[in-house]
């Protein structure tokens, strides 16, 4: 049996790796191949191309890499034709994956979308592509199946978010935690995103907010946490260009879980890391800064009430959020100072997040997804029969 997987982002790379581990327990003789990153490759999956290294977003960036994407699509279709995988599993990364799904279906290969893109939030018309090219949608958020069912995508099922599997299995660096707790002063975490463009757009504003906080509370420490050393070096370059007045800014690579555990509060670029912040019940503000033109183009397509997954799950703004082209550093500073200066306010925010976490943070997504995929391959009904997380929230406007 041959399984083809494709993921183009660091978070998806991790989800793909965990899914492969779960599938191997059920299909020990299966061959795994596809597009991905180092975590997927570490499972023994043969990478045809390191797609995670090409993680891009927004229109111009995609156009600049269009020749690479077209070449990968040709190579993938050749592979589907010559080697006929038993299933193609796509993980997030819309745009490219719609085209990949089309080519898989053209060669008669069934397609599963795991952790599907949030088309209910900003691109509802793309549900037509889901109907046409995807055989099974394994949803990560509890309200997604109802949205798909209402649009005639019947093979959509909630299996849970794999992020909670990863959190349950994570081991923190005890030496790092001990060393940091011995340093005086509350820590404010700054999470500038997992893409280069996100860091260059959002980090300067977050650092200006840090300057404002430092003027009011010189004892606060600021921990900028990046995915890997390349991003950490970029962050250091941004800091040096800004010539900040506060000396209490440190940059760390690969220590985001530890920084979240240590912090009193956080500023984070919108993304799946919000689920980790919720799991740690850490009061946070969520920001996503775009250039003015990109935001102007995107606004008409955004149907979700919130940009944060946590706020969507709660159906209220637990994380103050800022989708903007403006400098909102004063607002970020005010939110942080509220939590740092008023322990009761911070505790109240943390308790609210903990209640939401206890309701929705259900591990086991990788195992449930693997069961459904094996059921598809073997023609059996392995629909998950356990309790679904109840939610009365509607994440999108009726027109989505």
C-alpha positions, 0 to 999 in steps of 0.5 A: 500500500502506498500513501502520498502526503503533502504539507507546505507549512511547519505546523502541517509538517508536524501534523503530517508526521504524527499522522504517519506514526498513527498510520504505521501502527495500522499499516506497518507495510505501507510506503509513505511518500510526498511533499513536506518538511523535516518532521515528515521526513524523520518518519521515514517518508520519502520526500519528493520535494521539501515543500515546507521550505517554500512556505509562502503567502499572499499574491506576489509571493505566490507569483514569484514562485509560480514556476516551482509550483507548476513543476511540482504539480507536473511531477506529482501527476506523473507520480500519481500516473506511474505509481498509483498511490492508494490515497493522497492526504492533503494538510492545510496549505490551500491554493497549491493543494486544490490543484494537487487534488485535481490532478490526483482525482484525474488519475483516479486516486482518492483524496483526503483533506486533513486539517482543512483550510478555513474556507468558511472564514474567508473563501467560502466559494472554494467549497465547490472544489472540496465537493469536486476533488476531495473524497473525505474531509477530516475536520479539526474544529467542532463547527466545521462538519455542520458548515460542510454538510450544509453545503453538500459535502457529506463526507466531513467529520470532526476528528479533533485538532492534532495540535492537542496531540502534540501538546500532550506528548511534548516534553519541555526543557527543564534546564531552560525553565529552571534557568529562566525562573531564576531571573527577576522580573515578569516575562512577556512572550512575543511570538512573531509567526512562523513565516519570514513575511510575518516576522518582518511585518509584525515584529517591529510593531510588537517591539515598539509595544515592548518599548512602551511597556518597558517605560511603565514597567522597566522590570518586564522581560521580553522573550521573542520566540522563533521557530528556528535559528534562521528566524531568530537571526532575522528577529535579531536583525529587526531588533538591531535596526529599530535601536530599541531603548529597552535592554530586556529583549531576548531572542530564542529559537525552538523554545516556544513551549517553554516561553509560553509556560514561563510568561505572564502574558503574550503577544502572538501573530494569529495562527495555530499557536493560539491553541497552545496559548489556550492550553496554557491558559495564558492571557494573550493579544493576537495580531496580524499586520498586513500592508494596506493593499493586501488588507483592502483586497482581503477584507471582502472575503473575510467572513469569520467573526474573529481571526483567532481560533480560540475566539472562534471556539469561544464565540467571544473575544477572549484574546483581544485581536488586531487585524490591521495595516496600522501600528497598534503598538499602544493598544498592545502595550495597554493590554499587556500592562493590564495583565502585568499590573493587575493580577486579579484581571490576569487570573480572571482571563486565565480562568476563562481560557482554562474553562474553554480548554477543558471543554475543547482540548481533546487529544487523539485526532491523529488516531481518529484520522488514521482510523478513518483513512484506513477505513476509506482504504479498506472500504470499511465504516470506521466513523468515530462514534465517540462524543463530539465537542458541543458548541453553540457558536456559529463561526461565520456569517450566514452569507459565508 
